[in-house]
Amino acid sequence: MVINITLIVTALVAVNFLLLKFSSNKTNQKRKSNKLPTIITHQATLDLEAREYGNTGS
């Protein structure tokens, strides 16, 4: 009984490794080393006009 379970588990593990080895889900890992990084700058503007807010009632 123990030998049967061991053989079944071993066979399932072997099939799993074979499926993992010959998997068709391959991805291309191309890296673009010549692409320059994009620099994002934020320019803050000052609002010189005074804002007046309405009364809130509190």
mmCIF file of the N, C-alpha and C atoms, coordinates in Angstrom:
data_MODEL
# 
_entry.id   MODEL 
# 
loop_
_atom_site.group_PDB 
_atom_site.id 
_atom_site.type_symbol 
_atom_site.label_atom_id 
_atom_site.label_alt_id 
_atom_site.label_comp_id 
_atom_site.label_asym_id 
_atom_site.label_entity_id 
_atom_site.label_seq_id 
_atom_site.pdbx_PDB_ins_code 
_atom_site.Cartn_x 
_atom_site.Cartn_y 
_atom_site.Cartn_z 
_atom_site.occupancy 
_atom_site.B_iso_or_equiv 
_atom_site.pdbx_formal_charge 
_atom_site.auth_seq_id 
_atom_site.auth_comp_id 
_atom_site.auth_asym_id 
_atom_site.auth_atom_id 
_atom_site.pdbx_PDB_model_num 
ATOM 1   N N  . MET A 1 1  ? 0.833   -1.191 0.000   1.00 0.00 ? 1  MET A N  1 
ATOM 2   C CA . MET A 1 1  ? 0.000   0.000  0.000   1.00 0.00 ? 1  MET A CA 1 
ATOM 3   C C  . MET A 1 1  ? 0.877   1.253  0.000   1.00 0.00 ? 1  MET A C  1 
ATOM 4   N N  . VAL A 1 2  ? 1.894   1.252  0.850   1.00 0.00 ? 2  VAL A N  1 
ATOM 5   C CA . VAL A 1 2  ? 2.783   2.409  0.930   1.00 0.00 ? 2  VAL A CA 1 
ATOM 6   C C  . VAL A 1 2  ? 3.598   2.530  -0.356  1.00 0.00 ? 2  VAL A C  1 
ATOM 7   N N  . ILE A 1 3  ? 3.977   1.400  -0.927  1.00 0.00 ? 3  ILE A N  1 
ATOM 8   C CA . ILE A 1 3  ? 4.760   1.404  -2.169  1.00 0.00 ? 3  ILE A CA 1 
ATOM 9   C C  . ILE A 1 3  ? 3.915   1.959  -3.325  1.00 0.00 ? 3  ILE A C  1 
ATOM 10  N N  . ASN A 1 4  ? 2.631   1.590  -3.356  1.00 0.00 ? 4  ASN A N  1 
ATOM 11  C CA . ASN A 1 4  ? 1.738   2.101  -4.405  1.00 0.00 ? 4  ASN A CA 1 
ATOM 12  C C  . ASN A 1 4  ? 1.604   3.619  -4.322  1.00 0.00 ? 4  ASN A C  1 
ATOM 13  N N  . ILE A 1 5  ? 1.410   4.133  -3.124  1.00 0.00 ? 5  ILE A N  1 
ATOM 14  C CA . ILE A 1 5  ? 1.269   5.583  -2.930  1.00 0.00 ? 5  ILE A CA 1 
ATOM 15  C C  . ILE A 1 5  ? 2.561   6.284  -3.315  1.00 0.00 ? 5  ILE A C  1 
ATOM 16  N N  . THR A 1 6  ? 3.693   5.716  -2.938  1.00 0.00 ? 6  THR A N  1 
ATOM 17  C CA . THR A 1 6  ? 4.993   6.309  -3.270  1.00 0.00 ? 6  THR A CA 1 
ATOM 18  C C  . THR A 1 6  ? 5.207   6.336  -4.776  1.00 0.00 ? 6  THR A C  1 
ATOM 19  N N  . LEU A 1 7  ? 4.864   5.263  -5.461  1.00 0.00 ? 7  LEU A N  1 
ATOM 20  C CA . LEU A 1 7  ? 5.013   5.220  -6.917  1.00 0.00 ? 7  LEU A CA 1 
ATOM 21  C C  . LEU A 1 7  ? 4.093   6.223  -7.619  1.00 0.00 ? 7  LEU A C  1 
ATOM 22  N N  . ILE A 1 8  ? 2.874   6.349  -7.131  1.00 0.00 ? 8  ILE A N  1 
ATOM 23  C CA . ILE A 1 8  ? 1.925   7.289  -7.741  1.00 0.00 ? 8  ILE A CA 1 
ATOM 24  C C  . ILE A 1 8  ? 2.402   8.722  -7.552  1.00 0.00 ? 8  ILE A C  1 
ATOM 25  N N  . VAL A 1 9  ? 2.841   9.050  -6.345  1.00 0.00 ? 9  VAL A N  1 
ATOM 26  C CA . VAL A 1 9  ? 3.321   10.409 -6.073  1.00 0.00 ? 9  VAL A CA 1 
ATOM 27  C C  . VAL A 1 9  ? 4.576   10.703 -6.887  1.00 0.00 ? 9  VAL A C  1 
ATOM 28  N N  . THR A 1 10 ? 5.479   9.745  -6.987  1.00 0.00 ? 10 THR A N  1 
ATOM 29  C CA . THR A 1 10 ? 6.700   9.921  -7.774  1.00 0.00 ? 10 THR A CA 1 
ATOM 30  C C  . THR A 1 10 ? 6.367   10.133 -9.253  1.00 0.00 ? 10 THR A C  1 
ATOM 31  N N  . ALA A 1 11 ? 5.426   9.371  -9.767  1.00 0.00 ? 11 ALA A N  1 
ATOM 32  C CA . ALA A 1 11 ? 5.014   9.525  -11.168 1.00 0.00 ? 11 ALA A CA 1 
ATOM 33  C C  . ALA A 1 11 ? 4.379   10.893 -11.405 1.00 0.00 ? 11 ALA A C  1 
ATOM 34  N N  . LEU A 1 12 ? 3.563   11.356 -10.470 1.00 0.00 ? 12 LEU A N  1 
ATOM 35  C CA . LEU A 1 12 ? 2.931   12.674 -10.618 1.00 0.00 ? 12 LEU A CA 1 
ATOM 36  C C  . LEU A 1 12 ? 3.960   13.794 -10.562 1.00 0.00 ? 12 LEU A C  1 
ATOM 37  N N  . VAL A 1 13 ? 4.949   13.667 -9.694  1.00 0.00 ? 13 VAL A N  1 
ATOM 38  C CA . VAL A 1 13 ? 6.009   14.682 -9.613  1.00 0.00 ? 13 VAL A CA 1 
ATOM 39  C C  . VAL A 1 13 ? 6.830   14.686 -10.899 1.00 0.00 ? 13 VAL A C  1 
ATOM 40  N N  . ALA A 1 14 ? 7.124   13.509 -11.453 1.00 0.00 ? 14 ALA A N  1 
ATOM 41  C CA . ALA A 1 14 ? 7.890   13.425 -12.696 1.00 0.00 ? 14 ALA A CA 1 
ATOM 42  C C  . ALA A 1 14 ? 7.111   14.056 -13.850 1.00 0.00 ? 14 ALA A C  1 
ATOM 43  N N  . VAL A 1 15 ? 5.819   13.788 -13.931 1.00 0.00 ? 15 VAL A N  1 
ATOM 44  C CA . VAL A 1 15 ? 4.986   14.392 -14.977 1.00 0.00 ? 15 VAL A CA 1 
ATOM 45  C C  . VAL A 1 15 ? 4.937   15.901 -14.805 1.00 0.00 ? 15 VAL A C  1 
ATOM 46  N N  . ASN A 1 16 ? 4.871   16.371 -13.584 1.00 0.00 ? 16 ASN A N  1 
ATOM 47  C CA . ASN A 1 16 ? 4.837   17.806 -13.318 1.00 0.00 ? 16 ASN A CA 1 
ATOM 48  C C  . ASN A 1 16 ? 6.131   18.460 -13.795 1.00 0.00 ? 16 ASN A C  1 
ATOM 49  N N  . PHE A 1 17 ? 7.275   17.843 -13.519 1.00 0.00 ? 17 PHE A N  1 
ATOM 50  C CA . PHE A 1 17 ? 8.545   18.409 -13.969 1.00 0.00 ? 17 PHE A CA 1 
ATOM 51  C C  . PHE A 1 17 ? 8.661   18.381 -15.492 1.00 0.00 ? 17 PHE A C  1 
ATOM 52  N N  . LEU A 1 18 ? 8.157   17.336 -16.119 1.00 0.00 ? 18 LEU A N  1 
ATOM 53  C CA . LEU A 1 18 ? 8.176   17.288 -17.582 1.00 0.00 ? 18 LEU A CA 1 
ATOM 54  C C  . LEU A 1 18 ? 7.302   18.378 -18.189 1.00 0.00 ? 18 LEU A C  1 
ATOM 55  N N  . LEU A 1 19 ? 6.140   18.598 -17.613 1.00 0.00 ? 19 LEU A N  1 
ATOM 56  C CA . LEU A 1 19 ? 5.270   19.676 -18.092 1.00 0.00 ? 19 LEU A CA 1 
ATOM 57  C C  . LEU A 1 19 ? 5.914   21.043 -17.882 1.00 0.00 ? 19 LEU A C  1 
ATOM 58  N N  . LEU A 1 20 ? 6.592   21.205 -16.784 1.00 0.00 ? 20 LEU A N  1 
ATOM 59  C CA . LEU A 1 20 ? 7.272   22.468 -16.514 1.00 0.00 ? 20 LEU A CA 1 
ATOM 60  C C  . LEU A 1 20 ? 8.420   22.690 -17.487 1.00 0.00 ? 20 LEU A C  1 
ATOM 61  N N  . LYS A 1 21 ? 9.134   21.637 -17.818 1.00 0.00 ? 21 LYS A N  1 
ATOM 62  C CA . LYS A 1 21 ? 10.283  21.739 -18.725 1.00 0.00 ? 21 LYS A CA 1 
ATOM 63  C C  . LYS A 1 21 ? 9.850   22.069 -20.143 1.00 0.00 ? 21 LYS A C  1 
ATOM 64  N N  . PHE A 1 22 ? 8.808   21.430 -20.624 1.00 0.00 ? 22 PHE A N  1 
ATOM 65  C CA . PHE A 1 22 ? 8.372   21.585 -21.998 1.00 0.00 ? 22 PHE A CA 1 
ATOM 66  C C  . PHE A 1 22 ? 7.133   22.466 -22.119 1.00 0.00 ? 22 PHE A C  1 
ATOM 67  N N  . SER A 1 23 ? 6.995   23.400 -21.222 1.00 0.00 ? 23 SER A N  1 
ATOM 68  C CA . SER A 1 23 ? 5.853   24.307 -21.261 1.00 0.00 ? 23 SER A CA 1 
ATOM 69  C C  . SER A 1 23 ? 5.925   25.199 -22.486 1.00 0.00 ? 23 SER A C  1 
ATOM 70  N N  . SER A 1 24 ? 4.784   25.476 -23.101 1.00 0.00 ? 24 SER A N  1 
ATOM 71  C CA . SER A 1 24 ? 4.750   26.315 -24.297 1.00 0.00 ? 24 SER A CA 1 
ATOM 72  C C  . SER A 1 24 ? 4.508   27.778 -23.951 1.00 0.00 ? 24 SER A C  1 
ATOM 73  N N  . ASN A 1 25 ? 4.429   28.123 -22.709 1.00 0.00 ? 25 ASN A N  1 
ATOM 74  C CA . ASN A 1 25 ? 4.192   29.496 -22.272 1.00 0.00 ? 25 ASN A CA 1 
ATOM 75  C C  . ASN A 1 25 ? 5.528   30.199 -22.113 1.00 0.00 ? 25 ASN A C  1 
ATOM 76  N N  . LYS A 1 26 ? 6.181   30.457 -23.233 1.00 0.00 ? 26 LYS A N  1 
ATOM 77  C CA . LYS A 1 26 ? 7.487   31.105 -23.201 1.00 0.00 ? 26 LYS A CA 1 
ATOM 78  C C  . LYS A 1 26 ? 7.312   32.608 -23.403 1.00 0.00 ? 26 LYS A C  1 
ATOM 79  N N  . THR A 1 27 ? 8.129   33.400 -22.738 1.00 0.00 ? 27 THR A N  1 
ATOM 80  C CA . THR A 1 27 ? 8.112   34.842 -22.908 1.00 0.00 ? 27 THR A CA 1 
ATOM 81  C C  . THR A 1 27 ? 9.475   35.304 -23.391 1.00 0.00 ? 27 THR A C  1 
ATOM 82  N N  . ASN A 1 28 ? 9.463   36.310 -24.250 1.00 0.00 ? 28 ASN A N  1 
ATOM 83  C CA . ASN A 1 28 ? 10.710  36.882 -24.728 1.00 0.00 ? 28 ASN A CA 1 
ATOM 84  C C  . ASN A 1 28 ? 11.185  37.923 -23.726 1.00 0.00 ? 28 ASN A C  1 
ATOM 85  N N  . GLN A 1 29 ? 12.425  37.837 -23.351 1.00 0.00 ? 29 GLN A N  1 
ATOM 86  C CA . GLN A 1 29 ? 12.984  38.770 -22.370 1.00 0.00 ? 29 GLN A CA 1 
ATOM 87  C C  . GLN A 1 29 ? 14.002  39.670 -23.051 1.00 0.00 ? 29 GLN A C  1 
ATOM 88  N N  . LYS A 1 30 ? 13.496  40.561 -23.907 1.00 0.00 ? 30 LYS A N  1 
ATOM 89  C CA . LYS A 1 30 ? 14.362  41.504 -24.592 1.00 0.00 ? 30 LYS A CA 1 
ATOM 90  C C  . LYS A 1 30 ? 14.480  42.769 -23.744 1.00 0.00 ? 30 LYS A C  1 
ATOM 91  N N  . ARG A 1 31 ? 15.692  43.226 -23.590 1.00 0.00 ? 31 ARG A N  1 
ATOM 92  C CA . ARG A 1 31 ? 15.926  44.435 -22.816 1.00 0.00 ? 31 ARG A CA 1 
ATOM 93  C C  . ARG A 1 31 ? 16.478  45.504 -23.740 1.00 0.00 ? 31 ARG A C  1 
ATOM 94  N N  . LYS A 1 32 ? 15.941  46.685 -23.639 1.00 0.00 ? 32 LYS A N  1 
ATOM 95  C CA . LYS A 1 32 ? 16.419  47.796 -24.433 1.00 0.00 ? 32 LYS A CA 1 
ATOM 96  C C  . LYS A 1 32 ? 17.371  48.619 -23.571 1.00 0.00 ? 32 LYS A C  1 
ATOM 97  N N  . SER A 1 33 ? 18.650  48.449 -23.813 1.00 0.00 ? 33 SER A N  1 
ATOM 98  C CA . SER A 1 33 ? 19.643  49.160 -23.015 1.00 0.00 ? 33 SER A CA 1 
ATOM 99  C C  . SER A 1 33 ? 19.938  50.539 -23.579 1.00 0.00 ? 33 SER A C  1 
ATOM 100 N N  . ASN A 1 34 ? 19.514  50.816 -24.820 1.00 0.00 ? 34 ASN A N  1 
ATOM 101 C CA . ASN A 1 34 ? 19.808  52.098 -25.442 1.00 0.00 ? 34 ASN A CA 1 
ATOM 102 C C  . ASN A 1 34 ? 18.756  53.159 -25.132 1.00 0.00 ? 34 ASN A C  1 
ATOM 103 N N  . LYS A 1 35 ? 17.658  52.786 -24.544 1.00 0.00 ? 35 LYS A N  1 
ATOM 104 C CA . LYS A 1 35 ? 16.584  53.730 -24.265 1.00 0.00 ? 35 LYS A CA 1 
ATOM 105 C C  . LYS A 1 35 ? 16.960  54.609 -23.077 1.00 0.00 ? 35 LYS A C  1 
ATOM 106 N N  . LEU A 1 36 ? 16.866  55.914 -23.290 1.00 0.00 ? 36 LEU A N  1 
ATOM 107 C CA . LEU A 1 36 ? 17.198  56.856 -22.229 1.00 0.00 ? 36 LEU A CA 1 
ATOM 108 C C  . LEU A 1 36 ? 16.018  57.005 -21.277 1.00 0.00 ? 36 LEU A C  1 
ATOM 109 N N  . PRO A 1 37 ? 16.291  57.244 -20.000 1.00 0.00 ? 37 PRO A N  1 
ATOM 110 C CA . PRO A 1 37 ? 15.192  57.417 -19.046 1.00 0.00 ? 37 PRO A CA 1 
ATOM 111 C C  . PRO A 1 37 ? 14.466  58.741 -19.277 1.00 0.00 ? 37 PRO A C  1 
ATOM 112 N N  . THR A 1 38 ? 13.187  58.739 -18.989 1.00 0.00 ? 38 THR A N  1 
ATOM 113 C CA . THR A 1 38 ? 12.376  59.942 -19.131 1.00 0.00 ? 38 THR A CA 1 
ATOM 114 C C  . THR A 1 38 ? 12.394  60.709 -17.822 1.00 0.00 ? 38 THR A C  1 
ATOM 115 N N  . ILE A 1 39 ? 12.729  61.982 -17.906 1.00 0.00 ? 39 ILE A N  1 
ATOM 116 C CA . ILE A 1 39 ? 12.790  62.827 -16.719 1.00 0.00 ? 39 ILE A CA 1 
ATOM 117 C C  . ILE A 1 39 ? 11.560  63.727 -16.713 1.00 0.00 ? 39 ILE A C  1 
ATOM 118 N N  . ILE A 1 40 ? 10.807  63.648 -15.643 1.00 0.00 ? 40 ILE A N  1 
ATOM 119 C CA . ILE A 1 40 ? 9.597   64.448 -15.506 1.00 0.00 ? 40 ILE A CA 1 
ATOM 120 C C  . ILE A 1 40 ? 9.869   65.545 -14.488 1.00 0.00 ? 40 ILE A C  1 
ATOM 121 N N  . THR A 1 41 ? 9.680   66.784 -14.915 1.00 0.00 ? 41 THR A N  1 
ATOM 122 C CA . THR A 1 41 ? 9.880   67.909 -14.000 1.00 0.00 ? 41 THR A CA 1 
ATOM 123 C C  . THR A 1 41 ? 8.545   68.583 -13.740 1.00 0.00 ? 41 THR A C  1 
ATOM 124 N N  . HIS A 1 42 ? 8.384   69.068 -12.541 1.00 0.00 ? 42 HIS A N  1 
ATOM 125 C CA . HIS A 1 42 ? 7.165   69.742 -12.141 1.00 0.00 ? 42 HIS A CA 1 
ATOM 126 C C  . HIS A 1 42 ? 7.491   71.203 -11.871 1.00 0.00 ? 42 HIS A C  1 
ATOM 127 N N  . GLN A 1 43 ? 6.817   72.088 -12.573 1.00 0.00 ? 43 GLN A N  1 
ATOM 128 C CA . GLN A 1 43 ? 7.033   73.509 -12.370 1.00 0.00 ? 43 GLN A CA 1 
ATOM 129 C C  . GLN A 1 43 ? 5.855   74.062 -11.590 1.00 0.00 ? 43 GLN A C  1 
ATOM 130 N N  . ALA A 1 44 ? 6.145   74.582 -10.424 1.00 0.00 ? 44 ALA A N  1 
ATOM 131 C CA . ALA A 1 44 ? 5.106   75.150 -9.586  1.00 0.00 ? 44 ALA A CA 1 
ATOM 132 C C  . ALA A 1 44 ? 4.888   76.603 -9.978  1.00 0.00 ? 44 ALA A C  1 
ATOM 133 N N  . THR A 1 45 ? 3.623   77.002 -10.071 1.00 0.00 ? 45 THR A N  1 
ATOM 134 C CA . THR A 1 45 ? 3.300   78.389 -10.385 1.00 0.00 ? 45 THR A CA 1 
ATOM 135 C C  . THR A 1 45 ? 2.612   79.005 -9.188  1.00 0.00 ? 45 THR A C  1 
ATOM 136 N N  . LEU A 1 46 ? 2.904   80.263 -8.953  1.00 0.00 ? 46 LEU A N  1 
ATOM 137 C CA . LEU A 1 46 ? 2.299   80.981 -7.844  1.00 0.00 ? 46 LEU A CA 1 
ATOM 138 C C  . LEU A 1 46 ? 1.097   81.759 -8.344  1.00 0.00 ? 46 LEU A C  1 
ATOM 139 N N  . ASP A 1 47 ? 0.019   81.668 -7.606  1.00 0.00 ? 47 ASP A N  1 
ATOM 140 C CA . ASP A 1 47 ? -1.178  82.432 -7.945  1.00 0.00 ? 47 ASP A CA 1 
ATOM 141 C C  . ASP A 1 47 ? -1.079  83.754 -7.195  1.00 0.00 ? 47 ASP A C  1 
ATOM 142 N N  . LEU A 1 48 ? -0.794  84.808 -7.921  1.00 0.00 ? 48 LEU A N  1 
ATOM 143 C CA . LEU A 1 48 ? -0.593  86.100 -7.278  1.00 0.00 ? 48 LEU A CA 1 
ATOM 144 C C  . LEU A 1 48 ? -1.906  86.777 -6.935  1.00 0.00 ? 48 LEU A C  1 
ATOM 145 N N  . GLU A 1 49 ? -2.968  86.289 -7.452  1.00 0.00 ? 49 GLU A N  1 
ATOM 146 C CA . GLU A 1 49 ? -4.269  86.888 -7.192  1.00 0.00 ? 49 GLU A CA 1 
ATOM 147 C C  . GLU A 1 49 ? -4.816  86.357 -5.866  1.00 0.00 ? 49 GLU A C  1 
ATOM 148 N N  . ALA A 1 50 ? -5.291  87.253 -5.000  1.00 0.00 ? 50 ALA A N  1 
ATOM 149 C CA . ALA A 1 50 ? -5.830  86.835 -3.706  1.00 0.00 ? 50 ALA A CA 1 
ATOM 150 C C  . ALA A 1 50 ? -7.195  86.198 -3.910  1.00 0.00 ? 50 ALA A C  1 
ATOM 151 N N  . ARG A 1 51 ? -7.419  85.063 -3.255  1.00 0.00 ? 51 ARG A N  1 
ATOM 152 C CA . ARG A 1 51 ? -8.698  84.400 -3.363  1.00 0.00 ? 51 ARG A CA 1 
ATOM 153 C C  . ARG A 1 51 ? -9.538  84.733 -2.133  1.00 0.00 ? 51 ARG A C  1 
ATOM 154 N N  . GLU A 1 52 ? -10.791 84.998 -2.373  1.00 0.00 ? 52 GLU A N  1 
ATOM 155 C CA . GLU A 1 52 ? -11.716 85.265 -1.267  1.00 0.00 ? 52 GLU A CA 1 
ATOM 156 C C  . GLU A 1 52 ? -12.728 84.141 -1.235  1.00 0.00 ? 52 GLU A C  1 
ATOM 157 N N  . TYR A 1 53 ? -12.841 83.526 -0.096  1.00 0.00 ? 53 TYR A N  1 
ATOM 158 C CA . TYR A 1 53 ? -13.768 82.424 0.071   1.00 0.00 ? 53 TYR A CA 1 
ATOM 159 C C  . TYR A 1 53 ? -15.049 82.932 0.748   1.00 0.00 ? 53 TYR A C  1 
ATOM 160 N N  . GLY A 1 54 ? -16.109 82.287 0.449   1.00 0.00 ? 54 GLY A N  1 
ATOM 161 C CA . GLY A 1 54 ? -17.399 82.672 1.052   1.00 0.00 ? 54 GLY A CA 1 
ATOM 162 C C  . GLY A 1 54 ? -17.491 82.163 2.476   1.00 0.00 ? 54 GLY A C  1 
ATOM 163 N N  . ASN A 1 55 ? -18.440 82.764 3.217   1.00 0.00 ? 55 ASN A N  1 
ATOM 164 C CA . ASN A 1 55 ? -18.666 82.360 4.604   1.00 0.00 ? 55 ASN A CA 1 
ATOM 165 C C  . ASN A 1 55 ? -19.260 80.954 4.646   1.00 0.00 ? 55 ASN A C  1 
ATOM 166 N N  . THR A 1 56 ? -18.792 80.168 5.573   1.00 0.00 ? 56 THR A N  1 
ATOM 167 C CA . THR A 1 56 ? -19.291 78.809 5.703   1.00 0.00 ? 56 THR A CA 1 
ATOM 168 C C  . THR A 1 56 ? -20.397 78.703 6.737   1.00 0.00 ? 56 THR A C  1 
ATOM 169 N N  . GLY A 1 57 ? -20.559 79.702 7.548   1.00 0.00 ? 57 GLY A N  1 
ATOM 170 C CA . GLY A 1 57 ? -21.620 79.684 8.532   1.00 0.00 ? 57 GLY A CA 1 
ATOM 171 C C  . GLY A 1 57 ? -21.234 79.054 9.852   1.00 0.00 ? 57 GLY A C  1 
ATOM 172 N N  . SER A 1 58 ? -19.960 78.714 10.009  1.00 0.00 ? 58 SER A N  1 
ATOM 173 C CA . SER A 1 58 ? -19.580 78.115 11.276  1.00 0.00 ? 58 SER A CA 1 
ATOM 174 C C  . SER A 1 58 ? -18.824 79.100 12.129  1.00 0.00 ? 58 SER A C  1 
# 
